[in-house]
Amino acid sequence: MDQQPLIEFRNVTKRFGERTILDGVNLSIYAGEVTTIIGLSGTGKSVTLKHIIGLLKPDSGEILYRGQPINRMSKQEWTDYISRISYMFQNNALFDSMTVFENVALPLKRTTNLSRKEIESKAMTRIEQAELREVAHKYPSEISGGMQKRAALARAMVTDPQIVLFDEPTTGQDPIRKNAILQMIAQYKKKFGFTAILISHEIPDVFFISNRVLALYGKQIVFQGTPEELENFDHPFQDEIVRSLENFAEELTGLYSRRHFKIRYQTDLAKRSDDSYAVLVFSFDNMDAIGEAVNQDAAQQVLRSLGTYIRKHFGAVGGFSTRQTINEFATILPFSDLDEAKRILDNFVKDFREQGMAEVSSVFNEKVNADACFDFSISVGMAQGKSQVEIESVIEFARFNKQPIANFQCEARRIPS
């Protein structure tokens, strides 16, 4: 990567007494990306974040912002730097004695010279963008956990930061809420264009929104790269971190994790030169619009429903599936051709239209406000594969051939087609 890092650690070491937490850490974070730091508890992830915002200073080494060491900044340069950063705490850290509006407006009151009218305008803008207008004058204890998380994110975004740090944003949440929070972060990052740095244990869910992963192991960063590159990383870190944290089945959908999907492919198909297989790629289209019109919890419930039906129909005939991206699934049918795959798919479509879409409709009828309006479709593409062809190429070809198989329309919300 040729571009200059936005934030860079060079040989950063941090000790607390005789205990070394970070030992010569080198890392790079790039502007406009979602970077996730993973590692077991106590390996220094939170310590790393605290160095970025100046709560801790390294015993040796340097931290640079756009190539400039932050410890050599003038007072004004430091003020400008720190004003670009916002921190979303693990437990939201909303003040119980303040309303949602007062919580969101607080950073503006503390860190700017804006007038009262300007503060109110900016705070309400972020509150409306977080779909919290109706609860703006309620207290945190009076709103749901998902709304509290959105309020914390609105507060983190109210100063228009260039960088947002997320400390374990999904800890203690159920699978639907975990994925809803991650989708919300991805959606807001796309909307506001900030650089996101996350600490997370939620492997593999967090990888769906991450551009880069940094792995802390043995007091050092032992890996920097994409989630796909991490899958092929040969290091003891894999055994102690990834395999200890990643479930055999992905938590939200019950499907294979991407790692075990590839292992299954290698075991069953890659070494059989003459056998063919079919690949199907399912996608949930217009996910962002659903998250904005309803809420992310509902969107994740529908993803779970789709995963359930995929597992039900294709698992029963020897197929295996994974969640490929945040709103896409891939299924392999070993020793099958496209004709056989089409017959199985026809049964899937019939069942999903009769039963699955009724479940989807039920979720939305419960979650959607009367004036909310959105359309979405579920699409599928198919392709034939052989062992000598890279599985990623076959998946891409199937993705290219996608066609809608089920539609949900705004004007007929309660009667899915």
PALOKOL-280505 format. One record per residue (C-alpha): residue in three letters; residue number from 1; chain; x, y negated, z negated. Coordinates in nm, 2 decimals. Last residue first. Example, Ala and Ser with C-alpha at 12.3 -4.5 7.8 and 13.67 -1.06 7.14 Angstrom:
<recs>
- code, pos, unit, x, y, z
- Ser, 2, A, 1.37, 0.11, -0.71
- Ala, 1, A, 1.23, 0.45, -0.78
</recs>
This chain:
<recs>
- code, pos, unit, x, y, z
- Ser, 417, A, -4.45, 1.16, 0.35
- Pro, 416, A, -4.49, 1.02, 0.00
- Ile, 415, A, -4.84, 0.90, -0.10
- Arg, 414, A, -4.80, 0.69, -0.42
- Arg, 413, A, -4.56, 0.45, -0.26
- Ala, 412, A, -4.76, 0.40, 0.06
- Glu, 411, A, -4.67, 0.04, 0.15
- Cys, 410, A, -4.32, 0.08, 0.01
- Gln, 409, A, -4.24, 0.40, 0.20
- Phe, 408, A, -4.08, 0.72, 0.08
- Asn, 407, A, -3.94, 0.93, 0.36
- Ala, 406, A, -3.83, 1.30, 0.39
- Ile, 405, A, -3.62, 1.48, 0.65
- Pro, 404, A, -3.43, 1.19, 0.80
- Gln, 403, A, -3.15, 1.29, 1.05
- Lys, 402, A, -2.78, 1.33, 1.00
- Asn, 401, A, -2.55, 1.42, 1.29
- Phe, 400, A, -2.25, 1.21, 1.19
- Arg, 399, A, -2.25, 1.35, 0.84
- Ala, 398, A, -2.23, 1.70, 0.98
- Phe, 397, A, -1.92, 1.59, 1.18
- Glu, 396, A, -1.77, 1.44, 0.87
- Ile, 395, A, -1.83, 1.76, 0.67
- Val, 394, A, -1.66, 1.96, 0.94
- Ser, 393, A, -1.36, 1.73, 0.94
- Glu, 392, A, -1.33, 1.75, 0.56
- Ile, 391, A, -1.34, 2.13, 0.58
- Glu, 390, A, -1.03, 2.13, 0.80
- Val, 389, A, -1.07, 2.36, 1.10
- Gln, 388, A, -0.88, 2.69, 1.10
- Ser, 387, A, -1.14, 2.84, 0.86
- Lys, 386, A, -1.43, 2.79, 1.10
- Gly, 385, A, -1.72, 2.54, 1.07
- Gln, 384, A, -2.05, 2.47, 1.23
- Ala, 383, A, -2.23, 2.14, 1.16
- Met, 382, A, -2.55, 2.01, 1.00
- Gly, 381, A, -2.69, 1.67, 0.90
- Val, 380, A, -2.95, 1.58, 0.64
- Ser, 379, A, -3.14, 1.27, 0.55
- Ile, 378, A, -3.34, 1.16, 0.25
- Ser, 377, A, -3.52, 0.83, 0.31
- Phe, 376, A, -3.59, 0.51, 0.12
- Asp, 375, A, -3.83, 0.22, 0.12
- Phe, 374, A, -3.87, -0.05, -0.14
- Cys, 373, A, -4.12, -0.28, -0.30
- Ala, 372, A, -4.17, -0.38, -0.66
- Asp, 371, A, -4.49, -0.57, -0.73
- Ala, 370, A, -4.66, -0.31, -0.95
- Asn, 369, A, -4.34, -0.24, -1.15
- Val, 368, A, -4.18, 0.09, -1.08
- Lys, 367, A, -4.08, 0.33, -1.35
- Glu, 366, A, -4.38, 0.56, -1.40
- Asn, 365, A, -4.49, 0.55, -1.04
- Phe, 364, A, -4.13, 0.59, -0.94
- Val, 363, A, -4.07, 0.91, -1.14
- Ser, 362, A, -4.40, 1.06, -1.03
- Ser, 361, A, -4.33, 0.99, -0.67
- Val, 360, A, -4.00, 1.17, -0.70
- Glu, 359, A, -4.17, 1.47, -0.85
- Ala, 358, A, -4.42, 1.47, -0.57
- Met, 357, A, -4.13, 1.44, -0.33
- Gly, 356, A, -3.99, 1.76, -0.47
- Gln, 355, A, -4.31, 1.97, -0.45
- Glu, 354, A, -4.46, 1.96, -0.11
- Arg, 353, A, -4.20, 1.76, 0.08
- Phe, 352, A, -3.92, 1.95, -0.10
- Asp, 351, A, -4.07, 2.29, -0.04
- Lys, 350, A, -4.12, 2.23, 0.33
- Val, 349, A, -3.78, 2.07, 0.37
- Phe, 348, A, -3.60, 2.36, 0.19
- Asn, 347, A, -3.79, 2.62, 0.40
- Asp, 346, A, -3.68, 2.44, 0.72
- Leu, 345, A, -3.32, 2.42, 0.58
- Ile, 344, A, -3.31, 2.79, 0.55
- Arg, 343, A, -3.42, 2.84, 0.91
- Lys, 342, A, -3.18, 2.57, 1.03
- Ala, 341, A, -2.89, 2.73, 0.84
- Glu, 340, A, -2.96, 3.06, 1.02
- Asp, 339, A, -2.96, 2.89, 1.36
- Leu, 338, A, -2.65, 2.69, 1.27
- Asp, 337, A, -2.44, 3.00, 1.20
- Ser, 336, A, -2.38, 3.16, 0.87
- Phe, 335, A, -2.08, 3.35, 0.72
- Pro, 334, A, -2.07, 3.12, 0.42
- Leu, 333, A, -2.34, 2.85, 0.38
- Ile, 332, A, -2.16, 2.54, 0.26
- Thr, 331, A, -2.35, 2.25, 0.10
- Ala, 330, A, -2.25, 1.88, 0.08
- Phe, 329, A, -2.43, 1.62, -0.13
- Glu, 328, A, -2.44, 1.24, -0.10
- Asn, 327, A, -2.55, 0.95, -0.32
- Ile, 326, A, -2.24, 0.88, -0.54
- Thr, 325, A, -2.02, 1.08, -0.31
- Gln, 324, A, -1.97, 1.46, -0.23
- Arg, 323, A, -2.20, 1.60, -0.50
- Thr, 322, A, -2.12, 1.97, -0.45
- Ser, 321, A, -2.29, 2.28, -0.30
- Phe, 320, A, -2.25, 2.65, -0.28
- Gly, 319, A, -2.45, 2.88, -0.05
- Gly, 318, A, -2.50, 3.25, -0.13
- Val, 317, A, -2.87, 3.28, -0.03
- Ala, 316, A, -3.02, 3.18, -0.37
- Gly, 315, A, -2.77, 2.89, -0.40
- Phe, 314, A, -2.91, 2.74, -0.08
- His, 313, A, -3.27, 2.70, -0.19
- Lys, 312, A, -3.25, 2.64, -0.57
- Arg, 311, A, -2.92, 2.46, -0.57
- Ile, 310, A, -3.05, 2.21, -0.30
- Tyr, 309, A, -3.37, 2.17, -0.49
- Thr, 308, A, -3.19, 2.09, -0.82
- Gly, 307, A, -2.95, 1.85, -0.65
- Leu, 306, A, -3.25, 1.66, -0.51
- Ser, 305, A, -3.41, 1.64, -0.85
- Arg, 304, A, -3.09, 1.51, -1.01
- Leu, 303, A, -3.06, 1.24, -0.74
- Val, 302, A, -3.42, 1.14, -0.82
- Gln, 301, A, -3.34, 1.11, -1.19
- Gln, 300, A, -3.04, 0.90, -1.10
- Ala, 299, A, -3.25, 0.65, -0.90
- Ala, 298, A, -3.50, 0.63, -1.19
- Asp, 297, A, -3.22, 0.55, -1.44
- Gln, 296, A, -3.08, 0.29, -1.20
- Asn, 295, A, -3.38, 0.07, -1.23
- Val, 294, A, -3.67, 0.00, -1.00
- Ala, 293, A, -3.63, -0.25, -0.72
- Glu, 292, A, -3.26, -0.31, -0.76
- Gly, 291, A, -3.16, 0.05, -0.81
- Ile, 290, A, -3.39, 0.15, -0.52
- Ala, 289, A, -3.23, -0.11, -0.29
- Asp, 288, A, -2.88, 0.01, -0.38
- Met, 287, A, -2.97, 0.38, -0.30
- Asn, 286, A, -3.09, 0.30, 0.05
- Asp, 285, A, -3.03, 0.65, 0.18
- Phe, 284, A, -3.01, 0.96, -0.04
- Ser, 283, A, -2.78, 1.18, 0.17
- Phe, 282, A, -2.76, 1.55, 0.24
- Val, 281, A, -2.47, 1.71, 0.43
- Leu, 280, A, -2.51, 2.07, 0.55
- Val, 279, A, -2.21, 2.29, 0.65
- Ala, 278, A, -2.25, 2.62, 0.83
- Tyr, 277, A, -1.99, 2.90, 0.82
- Ser, 276, A, -1.77, 3.09, 1.06
- Asp, 275, A, -1.56, 3.40, 1.00
- Asp, 274, A, -1.27, 3.49, 1.22
- Ser, 273, A, -0.97, 3.35, 1.03
- Arg, 272, A, -1.08, 3.45, 0.68
- Lys, 271, A, -0.83, 3.28, 0.45
- Ala, 270, A, -1.02, 2.95, 0.42
- Leu, 269, A, -1.36, 3.12, 0.36
- Asp, 268, A, -1.43, 3.27, 0.02
- Thr, 267, A, -1.13, 3.17, -0.20
- Gln, 266, A, -1.04, 2.84, -0.03
- Tyr, 265, A, -1.41, 2.74, -0.02
- Arg, 264, A, -1.47, 2.83, -0.38
- Ile, 263, A, -1.16, 2.63, -0.49
- Lys, 262, A, -1.29, 2.34, -0.28
- Phe, 261, A, -1.63, 2.35, -0.45
- His, 260, A, -1.44, 2.39, -0.79
- Arg, 259, A, -1.26, 2.06, -0.74
- Arg, 258, A, -1.57, 1.88, -0.61
- Ser, 257, A, -1.77, 1.98, -0.91
- Tyr, 256, A, -2.02, 2.25, -0.83
- Leu, 255, A, -2.39, 2.15, -0.87
- Gly, 254, A, -2.58, 2.11, -1.19
- Thr, 253, A, -2.70, 1.77, -1.07
- Leu, 252, A, -2.60, 1.52, -1.35
- Glu, 251, A, -2.33, 1.73, -1.52
- Glu, 250, A, -2.13, 1.85, -1.23
- Ala, 249, A, -2.08, 2.22, -1.27
- Phe, 248, A, -1.75, 2.37, -1.39
- Asn, 247, A, -1.73, 2.07, -1.62
- Glu, 246, A, -1.44, 1.83, -1.58
- Leu, 245, A, -1.28, 1.72, -1.91
- Ser, 244, A, -1.05, 2.01, -2.00
- Arg, 243, A, -0.97, 2.08, -1.63
- Val, 242, A, -0.88, 1.72, -1.56
- Ile, 241, A, -0.68, 1.65, -1.87
- Glu, 240, A, -0.47, 1.94, -2.01
- Asp, 239, A, -0.46, 2.16, -1.70
- Gln, 238, A, -0.43, 1.88, -1.44
- Phe, 237, A, -0.18, 1.69, -1.66
- Pro, 236, A, 0.05, 1.99, -1.63
- His, 235, A, 0.12, 1.86, -1.27
- Asp, 234, A, 0.03, 1.95, -0.91
- Phe, 233, A, -0.19, 1.66, -0.78
- Asn, 232, A, -0.41, 1.80, -0.51
- Glu, 231, A, -0.74, 1.68, -0.66
- Leu, 230, A, -0.57, 1.36, -0.76
- Glu, 229, A, -0.53, 1.27, -0.40
- Glu, 228, A, -0.91, 1.28, -0.35
- Pro, 227, A, -0.96, 1.05, -0.65
- Thr, 226, A, -0.73, 0.80, -0.50
- Gly, 225, A, -0.38, 0.72, -0.63
- Gln, 224, A, -0.17, 0.66, -0.94
- Phe, 223, A, -0.04, 0.96, -1.14
- Val, 222, A, 0.20, 1.02, -1.43
- Ile, 221, A, 0.13, 0.69, -1.61
- Gln, 220, A, 0.33, 0.74, -1.93
- Lys, 219, A, 0.28, 0.81, -2.30
- Gly, 218, A, 0.28, 1.19, -2.23
- Tyr, 217, A, -0.02, 1.16, -2.00
- Leu, 216, A, -0.20, 0.85, -1.88
- Ala, 215, A, -0.36, 0.91, -1.53
- Leu, 214, A, -0.44, 0.61, -1.31
- Val, 213, A, -0.73, 0.66, -1.06
- Arg, 212, A, -0.80, 0.44, -0.76
- Asn, 211, A, -1.10, 0.35, -0.55
- Ser, 210, A, -1.34, 0.46, -0.82
- Ile, 209, A, -1.72, 0.47, -0.78
- Phe, 208, A, -1.77, 0.84, -0.73
- Phe, 207, A, -1.46, 0.92, -0.95
- Val, 206, A, -1.66, 0.81, -1.25
- Asp, 205, A, -1.88, 1.12, -1.23
- Pro, 204, A, -1.59, 1.37, -1.22
- Ile, 203, A, -1.48, 1.32, -1.49
- Glu, 202, A, -1.66, 1.10, -1.74
- His, 201, A, -1.38, 1.03, -1.99
- Ser, 200, A, -1.35, 0.67, -1.89
- Ile, 199, A, -1.14, 0.35, -1.92
- Leu, 198, A, -1.24, 0.12, -1.64
- Ile, 197, A, -1.08, -0.17, -1.45
- Ala, 196, A, -1.31, -0.36, -1.21
- Thr, 195, A, -1.20, -0.63, -0.97
- Phe, 194, A, -1.49, -0.87, -0.90
- Gly, 193, A, -1.69, -0.91, -0.58
- Phe, 192, A, -2.02, -1.03, -0.72
- Lys, 191, A, -2.27, -0.80, -0.54
- Lys, 190, A, -2.04, -0.51, -0.46
- Lys, 189, A, -1.91, -0.51, -0.82
- Tyr, 188, A, -2.26, -0.54, -0.94
- Gln, 187, A, -2.37, -0.23, -0.75
- Ala, 186, A, -2.06, -0.03, -0.85
- Ile, 185, A, -2.12, -0.12, -1.22
- Met, 184, A, -2.49, -0.03, -1.19
- Gln, 183, A, -2.40, 0.30, -1.03
- Leu, 182, A, -2.17, 0.37, -1.32
- Ile, 181, A, -2.44, 0.28, -1.57
- Ala, 180, A, -2.70, 0.49, -1.39
- Asn, 179, A, -2.46, 0.79, -1.38
- Lys, 178, A, -2.41, 0.78, -1.75
- Arg, 177, A, -2.79, 0.72, -1.81
- Ile, 176, A, -2.88, 1.03, -1.61
- Pro, 175, A, -2.61, 1.25, -1.78
- Asp, 174, A, -2.70, 1.14, -2.13
- Gln, 173, A, -2.51, 0.85, -2.29
- Gly, 172, A, -2.26, 0.87, -2.58
- Thr, 171, A, -1.98, 0.70, -2.40
- Thr, 170, A, -2.08, 0.55, -2.06
- Pro, 169, A, -1.89, 0.22, -2.06
- Glu, 168, A, -1.57, 0.37, -2.21
- Asp, 167, A, -1.40, 0.02, -2.22
- Phe, 166, A, -1.49, -0.17, -1.91
- Leu, 165, A, -1.26, -0.45, -1.81
- Val, 164, A, -1.39, -0.71, -1.56
- Ile, 163, A, -1.16, -0.91, -1.34
- Gln, 162, A, -1.24, -1.22, -1.12
- Pro, 161, A, -1.48, -1.35, -1.38
- Asp, 160, A, -1.78, -1.56, -1.29
- Thr, 159, A, -1.83, -1.68, -1.65
- Val, 158, A, -2.17, -1.51, -1.67
- Met, 157, A, -2.04, -1.17, -1.56
- Ala, 156, A, -1.95, -1.02, -1.90
- Arg, 155, A, -2.28, -1.16, -2.04
- Ala, 154, A, -2.48, -1.00, -1.76
- Leu, 153, A, -2.29, -0.67, -1.82
- Ala, 152, A, -2.38, -0.68, -2.19
- Ala, 151, A, -2.74, -0.75, -2.09
- Arg, 150, A, -2.74, -0.46, -1.85
- Lys, 149, A, -2.61, -0.23, -2.12
- Gln, 148, A, -2.88, -0.35, -2.36
- Met, 147, A, -3.14, -0.30, -2.08
- Gly, 146, A, -3.03, 0.06, -2.05
- Gly, 145, A, -3.04, 0.11, -2.43
- Ser, 144, A, -3.40, -0.02, -2.43
- Ile, 143, A, -3.51, -0.35, -2.57
- Glu, 142, A, -3.64, -0.47, -2.91
- Ser, 141, A, -3.31, -0.41, -3.10
- Pro, 140, A, -3.13, -0.63, -2.86
- Tyr, 139, A, -3.35, -0.93, -2.95
- Lys, 138, A, -3.62, -1.06, -2.71
- His, 137, A, -3.61, -1.40, -2.54
- Ala, 136, A, -3.47, -1.28, -2.21
- Val, 135, A, -3.69, -0.97, -2.21
- Glu, 134, A, -3.90, -1.05, -1.90
- Arg, 133, A, -3.60, -1.20, -1.72
- Leu, 132, A, -3.39, -0.89, -1.76
- Glu, 131, A, -3.35, -0.78, -1.40
- Ala, 130, A, -2.97, -0.81, -1.42
- Gln, 129, A, -2.98, -1.07, -1.14
- Glu, 128, A, -3.25, -1.25, -1.35
- Ile, 127, A, -3.02, -1.25, -1.66
- Arg, 126, A, -2.73, -1.37, -1.45
- Thr, 125, A, -2.93, -1.67, -1.31
- Met, 124, A, -3.07, -1.73, -1.66
- Ala, 123, A, -2.72, -1.77, -1.80
- Lys, 122, A, -2.61, -2.00, -1.52
- Ser, 121, A, -2.92, -2.23, -1.56
- Glu, 120, A, -2.91, -2.24, -1.94
- Ile, 119, A, -2.54, -2.33, -1.94
- Glu, 118, A, -2.59, -2.60, -1.68
- Lys, 117, A, -2.88, -2.76, -1.88
- Arg, 116, A, -2.67, -2.75, -2.20
- Ser, 115, A, -2.39, -2.92, -2.03
- Leu, 114, A, -2.08, -2.73, -1.93
- Asn, 113, A, -1.76, -2.78, -2.12
- Thr, 112, A, -1.66, -2.41, -2.11
- Thr, 111, A, -1.52, -2.13, -2.33
- Arg, 110, A, -1.75, -2.10, -2.63
- Lys, 109, A, -2.08, -2.22, -2.49
- Leu, 108, A, -2.03, -2.04, -2.17
- Pro, 107, A, -1.93, -1.72, -2.35
- Leu, 106, A, -2.25, -1.74, -2.56
- Ala, 105, A, -2.51, -1.78, -2.28
- Val, 104, A, -2.55, -1.40, -2.23
- Asn, 103, A, -2.60, -1.34, -2.60
- Glu, 102, A, -2.84, -1.64, -2.64
- Phe, 101, A, -3.05, -1.52, -2.35
- Val, 100, A, -3.07, -1.16, -2.48
- Thr, 99, A, -3.17, -1.30, -2.82
- Met, 98, A, -2.93, -1.35, -3.10
- Ser, 97, A, -2.93, -1.20, -3.45
- Asp, 96, A, -2.84, -0.85, -3.32
- Phe, 95, A, -2.52, -0.98, -3.15
- Leu, 94, A, -2.44, -0.76, -2.85
- Ala, 93, A, -2.12, -0.57, -2.88
- Asn, 92, A, -2.20, -0.34, -2.58
- Asn, 91, A, -2.08, -0.03, -2.77
- Gln, 90, A, -1.78, 0.03, -2.54
- Phe, 89, A, -1.71, -0.34, -2.49
- Met, 88, A, -1.74, -0.52, -2.16
- Tyr, 87, A, -1.44, -0.75, -2.13
- Ser, 86, A, -1.41, -1.05, -1.89
- Ile, 85, A, -1.11, -1.19, -1.72
- Arg, 84, A, -1.06, -1.50, -1.50
- Ser, 83, A, -1.05, -1.73, -1.81
- Ile, 82, A, -0.75, -1.54, -1.93
- Tyr, 81, A, -0.55, -1.64, -1.63
- Asp, 80, A, -0.64, -2.01, -1.63
- Thr, 79, A, -0.57, -2.04, -2.00
- Trp, 78, A, -0.24, -1.86, -1.95
- Glu, 77, A, -0.15, -2.10, -1.67
- Gln, 76, A, -0.24, -2.40, -1.89
- Lys, 75, A, -0.03, -2.28, -2.18
- Ser, 74, A, 0.26, -2.21, -1.95
- Met, 73, A, 0.31, -1.86, -1.83
- Arg, 72, A, 0.63, -1.67, -1.91
- Asn, 71, A, 0.46, -1.39, -2.11
- Ile, 70, A, 0.22, -1.34, -1.81
- Pro, 69, A, 0.50, -1.24, -1.58
- Gln, 68, A, 0.41, -1.38, -1.23
- Gly, 67, A, 0.37, -1.14, -0.94
- Arg, 66, A, 0.00, -1.18, -0.90
- Tyr, 65, A, -0.04, -1.12, -1.27
- Leu, 64, A, 0.26, -0.95, -1.42
- Ile, 63, A, 0.31, -0.75, -1.74
- Glu, 62, A, 0.67, -0.70, -1.84
- Gly, 61, A, 0.88, -0.45, -2.03
- Ser, 60, A, 0.97, -0.42, -2.39
- Asp, 59, A, 0.78, -0.43, -2.73
- Pro, 58, A, 0.47, -0.51, -2.52
- Lys, 57, A, 0.22, -0.77, -2.64
- Leu, 56, A, -0.13, -0.68, -2.76
- Leu, 55, A, -0.46, -0.88, -2.75
- Gly, 54, A, -0.32, -1.04, -2.44
- Ile, 53, A, -0.60, -0.96, -2.20
- Ile, 52, A, -0.40, -0.70, -2.00
- His, 51, A, -0.22, -0.57, -2.31
- Lys, 50, A, -0.56, -0.48, -2.46
- Leu, 49, A, -0.65, -0.27, -2.16
- Thr, 48, A, -0.33, -0.06, -2.21
- Val, 47, A, -0.40, -0.01, -2.58
- Ser, 46, A, -0.74, 0.11, -2.49
- Lys, 45, A, -0.59, 0.38, -2.27
- Gly, 44, A, -0.31, 0.47, -2.50
- Thr, 43, A, -0.31, 0.85, -2.52
- Gly, 42, A, -0.52, 0.87, -2.83
- Ser, 41, A, -0.81, 1.05, -2.67
- Leu, 40, A, -0.72, 1.23, -2.35
- Gly, 39, A, -0.65, 1.05, -2.03
- Ile, 38, A, -0.82, 0.85, -1.75
- Ile, 37, A, -0.77, 0.49, -1.63
- Thr, 36, A, -1.02, 0.40, -1.36
- Thr, 35, A, -0.95, 0.13, -1.09
- Val, 34, A, -1.25, -0.02, -0.90
- Glu, 33, A, -1.10, -0.23, -0.63
- Gly, 32, A, -1.13, -0.60, -0.52
- Ala, 31, A, -0.78, -0.69, -0.62
- Tyr, 30, A, -0.52, -0.42, -0.68
- Ile, 29, A, -0.40, -0.26, -1.00
- Ser, 28, A, -0.05, -0.13, -1.03
- Leu, 27, A, 0.11, 0.08, -1.30
- Asn, 26, A, 0.45, 0.14, -1.47
- Val, 25, A, 0.46, 0.26, -1.83
- Gly, 24, A, 0.80, 0.28, -2.00
- Asp, 23, A, 0.68, 0.45, -2.31
- Leu, 22, A, 0.33, 0.36, -2.43
- Ile, 21, A, 0.20, 0.48, -2.77
- Thr, 20, A, 0.53, 0.52, -2.96
- Arg, 19, A, 0.49, 0.58, -3.33
- Glu, 18, A, 0.76, 0.46, -3.56
- Gly, 17, A, 0.58, 0.14, -3.65
- Phe, 16, A, 0.32, 0.09, -3.38
- Arg, 15, A, 0.51, 0.10, -3.06
- Lys, 14, A, 0.45, -0.03, -2.71
- Thr, 13, A, 0.67, 0.02, -2.40
- Val, 12, A, 0.60, -0.14, -2.06
- Asn, 11, A, 0.84, -0.04, -1.78
- Arg, 10, A, 0.68, -0.28, -1.53
- Phe, 9, A, 0.30, -0.32, -1.56
- Glu, 8, A, 0.13, -0.48, -1.26
- Ile, 7, A, -0.19, -0.68, -1.22
- Leu, 6, A, -0.32, -0.81, -0.89
- Pro, 5, A, -0.07, -0.59, -0.70
- Gln, 4, A, 0.08, -0.73, -0.39
- Gln, 3, A, -0.05, -0.58, -0.07
- Asp, 2, A, 0.16, -0.32, 0.12
- Met, 1, A, 0.00, 0.00, 0.00
</recs>
